[in-house]
Amino acid sequence: MEKENFITFTKMHGCGNDYVFINLLEETVEHPNELAAVVSRRQKGIGSDGLVTIGPSERADFRMRIYNADGSEAEMCGNAIRCAAKYVYDRKIIDSAEISVETGAGIRKTTVFPEEGKAAAVCVDMGEPVFSAEKIPVAAKRGSVVAAPVTVGGRRWKMTCVSMGNPHAVVFADDLQRLPVERYGPLFEHQKCFPNRVNTEFVHVISRTEAAMRVWERGSGETLACGTGACAAVMACIINGFTGNEVQMHLRGGDLFIRYDPDENHVFLTGPAEEVFSGAYPGNGLQGGGSDEA
């Protein structure tokens, strides 16, 4: 009988956007994309929006890789990076409140705000917002897509496309509570104009300093929160003239605070990071002598 192998994990969330974290400094995972699809199942797995690995980096304090619930890899995740910073800070893997993280979208700098020796909130320098259609990428006849009229699901929208390390399509709607995101989200995600698929934010502007949104994430479906999505949504609000440079974004799982610094042309994301529990998951067939490094 085959001996059971177990992978130690920690489940964490930021505003309800939950991920299973695996420390590659202590564990070995040969197929993290396959593991992500297994552990993310709500009924038959641990239950999460995806899986995150924490490993060594030659360019930053550590490296994180993000795998969506369907096993596809994401370049960046604002909620996951805050949780990753909390993970290494709380465990004294990095003995500093200023922590740099290597991601698929480049190096991101984080600042931990501790309470009683544990990270309670984290601010992330999310870098520069990108409006170039070619770099997002989105197929377009012009250099950027801002308030562009599109018809999706038989409904007319005005769409603004932004990259915060991963692609986002931001549209505006009044009644978010009754909006059938489960219908429109997949249609946006798989629009032919997005060669790498897209995350979609449905946004309602409340005031110059406040907005609300729901999000459909590529590879995961509707989630309770999305950090990069909140940043993209605020940048869409700013470029369309709806808000100022500091916005409190209400999501289904909680609030995130986004600040845009026009002098630096950087977006800063601040929000909570919480640990849910740790455990061990059977890893037969998904654990081996290699690692997730390509």
Contacts in CASP RR format, 6 or more apart in sequence:
PFRMAT RR
TARGET T0000
AUTHOR 0000-0000-0000
METHOD contacts of the structure
MODEL  1
MEKENFITFTKMHGCGNDYVFINLLEETVEHPNELAAVVSRRQKGIGSDG
LVTIGPSERADFRMRIYNADGSEAEMCGNAIRCAAKYVYDRKIIDSAEIS
VETGAGIRKTTVFPEEGKAAAVCVDMGEPVFSAEKIPVAAKRGSVVAAPV
TVGGRRWKMTCVSMGNPHAVVFADDLQRLPVERYGPLFEHQKCFPNRVNT
EFVHVISRTEAAMRVWERGSGETLACGTGACAAVMACIINGFTGNEVQMH
LRGGDLFIRYDPDENHVFLTGPAEEVFSGAYPGNGLQGGGSDEA
2 284 0 8 1.000
4 282 0 8 1.000
4 283 0 8 1.000
4 284 0 8 1.000
5 282 0 8 1.000
5 283 0 8 1.000
5 284 0 8 1.000
5 287 0 8 1.000
6 280 0 8 1.000
6 281 0 8 1.000
6 282 0 8 1.000
6 283 0 8 1.000
7 22 0 8 1.000
7 27 0 8 1.000
7 29 0 8 1.000
7 35 0 8 1.000
7 280 0 8 1.000
7 281 0 8 1.000
7 282 0 8 1.000
7 283 0 8 1.000
7 286 0 8 1.000
7 287 0 8 1.000
8 22 0 8 1.000
8 23 0 8 1.000
8 26 0 8 1.000
8 27 0 8 1.000
8 278 0 8 1.000
8 279 0 8 1.000
8 280 0 8 1.000
9 20 0 8 1.000
9 21 0 8 1.000
9 22 0 8 1.000
9 39 0 8 1.000
9 46 0 8 1.000
9 278 0 8 1.000
9 279 0 8 1.000
9 280 0 8 1.000
9 281 0 8 1.000
10 20 0 8 1.000
10 21 0 8 1.000
10 23 0 8 1.000
10 87 0 8 1.000
10 275 0 8 1.000
10 276 0 8 1.000
10 277 0 8 1.000
10 278 0 8 1.000
10 279 0 8 1.000
11 18 0 8 1.000
11 19 0 8 1.000
11 20 0 8 1.000
11 21 0 8 1.000
11 46 0 8 1.000
11 47 0 8 1.000
11 48 0 8 1.000
11 275 0 8 1.000
11 276 0 8 1.000
11 277 0 8 1.000
11 278 0 8 1.000
12 18 0 8 1.000
12 19 0 8 1.000
12 21 0 8 1.000
12 83 0 8 1.000
12 86 0 8 1.000
12 87 0 8 1.000
12 273 0 8 1.000
12 274 0 8 1.000
12 275 0 8 1.000
12 276 0 8 1.000
13 19 0 8 1.000
13 79 0 8 1.000
13 83 0 8 1.000
13 274 0 8 1.000
13 276 0 8 1.000
14 79 0 8 1.000
14 82 0 8 1.000
14 83 0 8 1.000
14 225 0 8 1.000
14 271 0 8 1.000
14 272 0 8 1.000
14 273 0 8 1.000
14 274 0 8 1.000
15 79 0 8 1.000
15 224 0 8 1.000
15 225 0 8 1.000
15 251 0 8 1.000
15 253 0 8 1.000
15 254 0 8 1.000
15 255 0 8 1.000
15 256 0 8 1.000
15 271 0 8 1.000
15 272 0 8 1.000
16 79 0 8 1.000
16 223 0 8 1.000
16 224 0 8 1.000
16 225 0 8 1.000
16 253 0 8 1.000
16 254 0 8 1.000
17 49 0 8 1.000
17 77 0 8 1.000
17 79 0 8 1.000
17 80 0 8 1.000
17 223 0 8 1.000
17 224 0 8 1.000
17 225 0 8 1.000
17 226 0 8 1.000
17 227 0 8 1.000
17 253 0 8 1.000
18 47 0 8 1.000
18 48 0 8 1.000
18 49 0 8 1.000
18 50 0 8 1.000
18 276 0 8 1.000
19 48 0 8 1.000
19 49 0 8 1.000
19 50 0 8 1.000
19 51 0 8 1.000
19 52 0 8 1.000
19 66 0 8 1.000
19 77 0 8 1.000
19 79 0 8 1.000
19 80 0 8 1.000
19 83 0 8 1.000
20 36 0 8 1.000
20 39 0 8 1.000
20 40 0 8 1.000
20 46 0 8 1.000
20 47 0 8 1.000
20 48 0 8 1.000
20 50 0 8 1.000
20 51 0 8 1.000
20 52 0 8 1.000
20 281 0 8 1.000
21 51 0 8 1.000
21 52 0 8 1.000
21 53 0 8 1.000
21 54 0 8 1.000
21 83 0 8 1.000
21 84 0 8 1.000
21 87 0 8 1.000
22 29 0 8 1.000
22 32 0 8 1.000
22 35 0 8 1.000
22 51 0 8 1.000
22 52 0 8 1.000
22 53 0 8 1.000
22 54 0 8 1.000
23 54 0 8 1.000
23 55 0 8 1.000
23 87 0 8 1.000
24 53 0 8 1.000
24 54 0 8 1.000
24 55 0 8 1.000
24 56 0 8 1.000
24 291 0 8 1.000
24 292 0 8 1.000
25 54 0 8 1.000
25 55 0 8 1.000
25 56 0 8 1.000
25 93 0 8 1.000
27 287 0 8 1.000
28 287 0 8 1.000
28 288 0 8 1.000
28 289 0 8 1.000
28 290 0 8 1.000
28 291 0 8 1.000
29 35 0 8 1.000
29 53 0 8 1.000
29 286 0 8 1.000
29 287 0 8 1.000
29 288 0 8 1.000
29 291 0 8 1.000
29 292 0 8 1.000
30 285 0 8 1.000
30 286 0 8 1.000
30 287 0 8 1.000
30 288 0 8 1.000
30 289 0 8 1.000
30 290 0 8 1.000
30 291 0 8 1.000
30 292 0 8 1.000
31 285 0 8 1.000
31 286 0 8 1.000
31 292 0 8 1.000
32 51 0 8 1.000
32 53 0 8 1.000
32 65 0 8 1.000
32 67 0 8 1.000
32 292 0 8 1.000
33 67 0 8 1.000
33 71 0 8 1.000
33 72 0 8 1.000
33 73 0 8 1.000
34 71 0 8 1.000
34 286 0 8 1.000
35 51 0 8 1.000
35 67 0 8 1.000
35 283 0 8 1.000
35 286 0 8 1.000
36 50 0 8 1.000
36 51 0 8 1.000
36 67 0 8 1.000
36 68 0 8 1.000
36 69 0 8 1.000
36 70 0 8 1.000
36 71 0 8 1.000
37 69 0 8 1.000
37 70 0 8 1.000
37 71 0 8 1.000
38 45 0 8 1.000
38 286 0 8 1.000
39 45 0 8 1.000
39 46 0 8 1.000
39 47 0 8 1.000
39 48 0 8 1.000
39 50 0 8 1.000
39 51 0 8 1.000
39 281 0 8 1.000
40 46 0 8 1.000
40 47 0 8 1.000
40 48 0 8 1.000
40 49 0 8 1.000
40 50 0 8 1.000
40 51 0 8 1.000
40 69 0 8 1.000
40 71 0 8 1.000
40 220 0 8 1.000
41 47 0 8 1.000
45 281 0 8 1.000
46 281 0 8 1.000
48 69 0 8 1.000
49 68 0 8 1.000
49 69 0 8 1.000
49 217 0 8 1.000
49 220 0 8 1.000
49 223 0 8 1.000
50 66 0 8 1.000
50 67 0 8 1.000
50 68 0 8 1.000
50 69 0 8 1.000
50 71 0 8 1.000
50 220 0 8 1.000
51 66 0 8 1.000
51 67 0 8 1.000
51 71 0 8 1.000
52 64 0 8 1.000
52 65 0 8 1.000
52 66 0 8 1.000
52 67 0 8 1.000
52 77 0 8 1.000
52 80 0 8 1.000
52 83 0 8 1.000
52 84 0 8 1.000
53 64 0 8 1.000
53 65 0 8 1.000
53 67 0 8 1.000
53 292 0 8 1.000
54 62 0 8 1.000
54 63 0 8 1.000
54 64 0 8 1.000
54 84 0 8 1.000
54 87 0 8 1.000
54 88 0 8 1.000
55 62 0 8 1.000
55 63 0 8 1.000
55 64 0 8 1.000
56 62 0 8 1.000
56 63 0 8 1.000
57 63 0 8 1.000
57 102 0 8 1.000
59 102 0 8 1.000
59 107 0 8 1.000
60 100 0 8 1.000
60 101 0 8 1.000
60 102 0 8 1.000
60 107 0 8 1.000
61 88 0 8 1.000
61 94 0 8 1.000
61 96 0 8 1.000
61 99 0 8 1.000
61 100 0 8 1.000
61 101 0 8 1.000
62 84 0 8 1.000
62 88 0 8 1.000
62 93 0 8 1.000
62 94 0 8 1.000
62 99 0 8 1.000
62 101 0 8 1.000
62 102 0 8 1.000
63 101 0 8 1.000
63 102 0 8 1.000
63 103 0 8 1.000
64 80 0 8 1.000
64 81 0 8 1.000
64 84 0 8 1.000
64 101 0 8 1.000
64 102 0 8 1.000
64 103 0 8 1.000
65 73 0 8 1.000
65 104 0 8 1.000
65 292 0 8 1.000
66 73 0 8 1.000
66 74 0 8 1.000
66 75 0 8 1.000
66 76 0 8 1.000
66 77 0 8 1.000
66 80 0 8 1.000
66 103 0 8 1.000
67 73 0 8 1.000
67 74 0 8 1.000
68 74 0 8 1.000
68 217 0 8 1.000
68 218 0 8 1.000
68 219 0 8 1.000
68 220 0 8 1.000
69 219 0 8 1.000
69 220 0 8 1.000
69 221 0 8 1.000
70 219 0 8 1.000
70 220 0 8 1.000
71 219 0 8 1.000
72 218 0 8 1.000
72 219 0 8 1.000
74 166 0 8 1.000
74 218 0 8 1.000
75 103 0 8 1.000
75 104 0 8 1.000
75 105 0 8 1.000
75 165 0 8 1.000
75 166 0 8 1.000
76 103 0 8 1.000
76 104 0 8 1.000
76 105 0 8 1.000
76 106 0 8 1.000
76 108 0 8 1.000
76 164 0 8 1.000
76 165 0 8 1.000
76 166 0 8 1.000
76 228 0 8 1.000
77 166 0 8 1.000
77 226 0 8 1.000
77 227 0 8 1.000
77 228 0 8 1.000
78 124 0 8 1.000
78 126 0 8 1.000
78 226 0 8 1.000
78 227 0 8 1.000
78 228 0 8 1.000
78 231 0 8 1.000
78 269 0 8 1.000
79 225 0 8 1.000
79 226 0 8 1.000
79 227 0 8 1.000
79 273 0 8 1.000
81 101 0 8 1.000
81 103 0 8 1.000
81 108 0 8 1.000
81 110 0 8 1.000
81 122 0 8 1.000
81 124 0 8 1.000
82 110 0 8 1.000
82 121 0 8 1.000
82 122 0 8 1.000
82 124 0 8 1.000
82 269 0 8 1.000
82 271 0 8 1.000
82 272 0 8 1.000
82 273 0 8 1.000
83 273 0 8 1.000
83 274 0 8 1.000
83 275 0 8 1.000
84 101 0 8 1.000
85 99 0 8 1.000
85 101 0 8 1.000
85 110 0 8 1.000
85 112 0 8 1.000
85 119 0 8 1.000
85 122 0 8 1.000
85 124 0 8 1.000
85 273 0 8 1.000
86 112 0 8 1.000
86 118 0 8 1.000
86 119 0 8 1.000
86 122 0 8 1.000
86 273 0 8 1.000
86 274 0 8 1.000
86 275 0 8 1.000
87 93 0 8 1.000
87 275 0 8 1.000
88 94 0 8 1.000
88 99 0 8 1.000
89 97 0 8 1.000
89 99 0 8 1.000
89 112 0 8 1.000
89 114 0 8 1.000
89 118 0 8 1.000
89 119 0 8 1.000
90 117 0 8 1.000
90 118 0 8 1.000
90 119 0 8 1.000
90 275 0 8 1.000
97 111 0 8 1.000
97 112 0 8 1.000
97 113 0 8 1.000
97 114 0 8 1.000
98 109 0 8 1.000
98 110 0 8 1.000
98 111 0 8 1.000
98 112 0 8 1.000
99 109 0 8 1.000
99 110 0 8 1.000
99 111 0 8 1.000
99 112 0 8 1.000
100 107 0 8 1.000
100 108 0 8 1.000
100 109 0 8 1.000
100 110 0 8 1.000
101 107 0 8 1.000
101 108 0 8 1.000
101 109 0 8 1.000
101 110 0 8 1.000
104 165 0 8 1.000
105 164 0 8 1.000
105 165 0 8 1.000
105 166 0 8 1.000
108 124 0 8 1.000
108 125 0 8 1.000
108 126 0 8 1.000
108 127 0 8 1.000
109 124 0 8 1.000
109 125 0 8 1.000
110 122 0 8 1.000
110 123 0 8 1.000
110 124 0 8 1.000
110 125 0 8 1.000
111 122 0 8 1.000
111 123 0 8 1.000
111 124 0 8 1.000
112 119 0 8 1.000
112 121 0 8 1.000
112 122 0 8 1.000
113 119 0 8 1.000
113 120 0 8 1.000
113 121 0 8 1.000
113 122 0 8 1.000
113 123 0 8 1.000
114 120 0 8 1.000
119 273 0 8 1.000
120 272 0 8 1.000
120 273 0 8 1.000
121 270 0 8 1.000
121 271 0 8 1.000
121 272 0 8 1.000
121 273 0 8 1.000
122 270 0 8 1.000
122 271 0 8 1.000
122 273 0 8 1.000
123 268 0 8 1.000
123 269 0 8 1.000
123 270 0 8 1.000
123 271 0 8 1.000
124 268 0 8 1.000
124 269 0 8 1.000
124 270 0 8 1.000
125 266 0 8 1.000
125 267 0 8 1.000
125 268 0 8 1.000
126 164 0 8 1.000
126 228 0 8 1.000
126 231 0 8 1.000
126 266 0 8 1.000
126 267 0 8 1.000
126 268 0 8 1.000
126 269 0 8 1.000
127 164 0 8 1.000
127 266 0 8 1.000
127 267 0 8 1.000
128 265 0 8 1.000
128 266 0 8 1.000
128 267 0 8 1.000
129 162 0 8 1.000
129 163 0 8 1.000
129 164 0 8 1.000
129 231 0 8 1.000
129 232 0 8 1.000
129 235 0 8 1.000
129 260 0 8 1.000
129 265 0 8 1.000
129 267 0 8 1.000
130 136 0 8 1.000
130 162 0 8 1.000
130 163 0 8 1.000
130 164 0 8 1.000
130 165 0 8 1.000
131 144 0 8 1.000
131 145 0 8 1.000
131 146 0 8 1.000
131 161 0 8 1.000
131 162 0 8 1.000
131 163 0 8 1.000
131 235 0 8 1.000
131 239 0 8 1.000
132 143 0 8 1.000
132 144 0 8 1.000
132 163 0 8 1.000
133 139 0 8 1.000
133 140 0 8 1.000
133 142 0 8 1.000
133 143 0 8 1.000
133 144 0 8 1.000
133 145 0 8 1.000
133 161 0 8 1.000
134 143 0 8 1.000
135 163 0 8 1.000
136 145 0 8 1.000
136 161 0 8 1.000
136 162 0 8 1.000
136 163 0 8 1.000
136 167 0 8 1.000
136 168 0 8 1.000
137 167 0 8 1.000
137 194 0 8 1.000
137 195 0 8 1.000
137 196 0 8 1.000
138 145 0 8 1.000
138 161 0 8 1.000
138 167 0 8 1.000
138 169 0 8 1.000
138 193 0 8 1.000
138 194 0 8 1.000
138 198 0 8 1.000
139 192 0 8 1.000
139 193 0 8 1.000
139 194 0 8 1.000
139 195 0 8 1.000
140 148 0 8 1.000
140 161 0 8 1.000
140 193 0 8 1.000
144 161 0 8 1.000
145 159 0 8 1.000
145 160 0 8 1.000
145 161 0 8 1.000
146 160 0 8 1.000
146 161 0 8 1.000
146 236 0 8 1.000
146 239 0 8 1.000
146 240 0 8 1.000
147 158 0 8 1.000
147 159 0 8 1.000
147 160 0 8 1.000
147 240 0 8 1.000
148 158 0 8 1.000
148 159 0 8 1.000
148 160 0 8 1.000
148 161 0 8 1.000
149 156 0 8 1.000
149 157 0 8 1.000
149 158 0 8 1.000
149 159 0 8 1.000
150 156 0 8 1.000
150 157 0 8 1.000
150 158 0 8 1.000
150 159 0 8 1.000
151 157 0 8 1.000
152 184 0 8 1.000
152 187 0 8 1.000
152 188 0 8 1.000
152 191 0 8 1.000
153 183 0 8 1.000
153 184 0 8 1.000
153 187 0 8 1.000
155 184 0 8 1.000
157 171 0 8 1.000
157 172 0 8 1.000
158 171 0 8 1.000
158 172 0 8 1.000
159 169 0 8 1.000
159 170 0 8 1.000
159 171 0 8 1.000
160 169 0 8 1.000
160 170 0 8 1.000
160 171 0 8 1.000
160 236 0 8 1.000
160 239 0 8 1.000
160 240 0 8 1.000
161 167 0 8 1.000
161 168 0 8 1.000
161 169 0 8 1.000
161 170 0 8 1.000
161 198 0 8 1.000
162 168 0 8 1.000
162 170 0 8 1.000
162 232 0 8 1.000
162 235 0 8 1.000
162 236 0 8 1.000
163 232 0 8 1.000
164 228 0 8 1.000
164 229 0 8 1.000
164 231 0 8 1.000
164 232 0 8 1.000
164 235 0 8 1.000
164 267 0 8 1.000
165 228 0 8 1.000
166 199 0 8 1.000
166 228 0 8 1.000
167 194 0 8 1.000
167 196 0 8 1.000
167 197 0 8 1.000
167 198 0 8 1.000
167 199 0 8 1.000
168 198 0 8 1.000
168 199 0 8 1.000
168 200 0 8 1.000
168 201 0 8 1.000
168 228 0 8 1.000
168 229 0 8 1.000
168 232 0 8 1.000
168 233 0 8 1.000
169 188 0 8 1.000
169 191 0 8 1.000
169 194 0 8 1.000
169 198 0 8 1.000
169 199 0 8 1.000
169 200 0 8 1.000
169 201 0 8 1.000
170 200 0 8 1.000
170 201 0 8 1.000
170 203 0 8 1.000
170 229 0 8 1.000
170 232 0 8 1.000
170 233 0 8 1.000
170 236 0 8 1.000
171 188 0 8 1.000
171 200 0 8 1.000
171 201 0 8 1.000
171 202 0 8 1.000
171 203 0 8 1.000
172 202 0 8 1.000
172 203 0 8 1.000
172 204 0 8 1.000
172 205 0 8 1.000
173 179 0 8 1.000
173 202 0 8 1.000
173 203 0 8 1.000
173 204 0 8 1.000
174 204 0 8 1.000
175 204 0 8 1.000
176 202 0 8 1.000
176 204 0 8 1.000
176 212 0 8 1.000
176 213 0 8 1.000
176 214 0 8 1.000
179 202 0 8 1.000
179 214 0 8 1.000
181 202 0 8 1.000
181 214 0 8 1.000
181 216 0 8 1.000
181 222 0 8 1.000
182 216 0 8 1.000
182 222 0 8 1.000
184 200 0 8 1.000
184 202 0 8 1.000
184 216 0 8 1.000
185 200 0 8 1.000
185 216 0 8 1.000
185 221 0 8 1.000
185 222 0 8 1.000
186 216 0 8 1.000
186 221 0 8 1.000
188 194 0 8 1.000
188 198 0 8 1.000
188 200 0 8 1.000
188 216 0 8 1.000
189 197 0 8 1.000
189 198 0 8 1.000
189 199 0 8 1.000
189 200 0 8 1.000
189 216 0 8 1.000
189 218 0 8 1.000
189 219 0 8 1.000
190 197 0 8 1.000
191 198 0 8 1.000
197 218 0 8 1.000
197 219 0 8 1.000
198 218 0 8 1.000
199 215 0 8 1.000
199 216 0 8 1.000
199 217 0 8 1.000
199 218 0 8 1.000
199 226 0 8 1.000
199 228 0 8 1.000
199 229 0 8 1.000
199 232 0 8 1.000
200 215 0 8 1.000
200 216 0 8 1.000
201 213 0 8 1.000
201 214 0 8 1.000
201 215 0 8 1.000
201 226 0 8 1.000
201 229 0 8 1.000
201 230 0 8 1.000
201 232 0 8 1.000
201 233 0 8 1.000
201 236 0 8 1.000
202 213 0 8 1.000
202 214 0 8 1.000
202 215 0 8 1.000
202 216 0 8 1.000
203 211 0 8 1.000
203 212 0 8 1.000
203 213 0 8 1.000
203 233 0 8 1.000
203 236 0 8 1.000
203 237 0 8 1.000
204 211 0 8 1.000
204 212 0 8 1.000
204 213 0 8 1.000
205 211 0 8 1.000
205 237 0 8 1.000
205 242 0 8 1.000
205 243 0 8 1.000
206 212 0 8 1.000
206 250 0 8 1.000
207 243 0 8 1.000
208 242 0 8 1.000
208 243 0 8 1.000
208 244 0 8 1.000
209 243 0 8 1.000
209 244 0 8 1.000
209 246 0 8 1.000
209 247 0 8 1.000
209 248 0 8 1.000
210 247 0 8 1.000
210 248 0 8 1.000
210 250 0 8 1.000
211 233 0 8 1.000
211 234 0 8 1.000
211 237 0 8 1.000
211 242 0 8 1.000
211 243 0 8 1.000
211 247 0 8 1.000
211 248 0 8 1.000
211 249 0 8 1.000
211 250 0 8 1.000
212 249 0 8 1.000
212 250 0 8 1.000
212 251 0 8 1.000
213 229 0 8 1.000
213 230 0 8 1.000
213 233 0 8 1.000
213 249 0 8 1.000
213 250 0 8 1.000
213 251 0 8 1.000
214 222 0 8 1.000
214 251 0 8 1.000
214 252 0 8 1.000
215 222 0 8 1.000
215 223 0 8 1.000
215 225 0 8 1.000
215 226 0 8 1.000
215 229 0 8 1.000
215 251 0 8 1.000
216 222 0 8 1.000
217 223 0 8 1.000
217 226 0 8 1.000
224 251 0 8 1.000
224 252 0 8 1.000
224 253 0 8 1.000
224 254 0 8 1.000
225 251 0 8 1.000
225 252 0 8 1.000
225 253 0 8 1.000
225 254 0 8 1.000
225 256 0 8 1.000
226 251 0 8 1.000
227 256 0 8 1.000
227 269 0 8 1.000
230 249 0 8 1.000
230 251 0 8 1.000
230 256 0 8 1.000
230 258 0 8 1.000
230 269 0 8 1.000
231 258 0 8 1.000
231 267 0 8 1.000
231 269 0 8 1.000
233 249 0 8 1.000
234 243 0 8 1.000
234 247 0 8 1.000
234 249 0 8 1.000
234 258 0 8 1.000
234 260 0 8 1.000
234 267 0 8 1.000
235 260 0 8 1.000
235 267 0 8 1.000
237 243 0 8 1.000
237 244 0 8 1.000
237 247 0 8 1.000
238 244 0 8 1.000
238 245 0 8 1.000
238 260 0 8 1.000
245 259 0 8 1.000
245 260 0 8 1.000
245 261 0 8 1.000
245 262 0 8 1.000
246 257 0 8 1.000
246 258 0 8 1.000
246 259 0 8 1.000
246 260 0 8 1.000
247 257 0 8 1.000
247 258 0 8 1.000
248 255 0 8 1.000
248 256 0 8 1.000
248 257 0 8 1.000
249 255 0 8 1.000
249 256 0 8 1.000
249 257 0 8 1.000
249 258 0 8 1.000
255 271 0 8 1.000
256 269 0 8 1.000
256 270 0 8 1.000
256 271 0 8 1.000
257 269 0 8 1.000
257 270 0 8 1.000
257 271 0 8 1.000
258 267 0 8 1.000
258 268 0 8 1.000
258 269 0 8 1.000
258 270 0 8 1.000
259 267 0 8 1.000
259 268 0 8 1.000
259 270 0 8 1.000
260 266 0 8 1.000
260 267 0 8 1.000
260 268 0 8 1.000
261 267 0 8 1.000
261 268 0 8 1.000
END
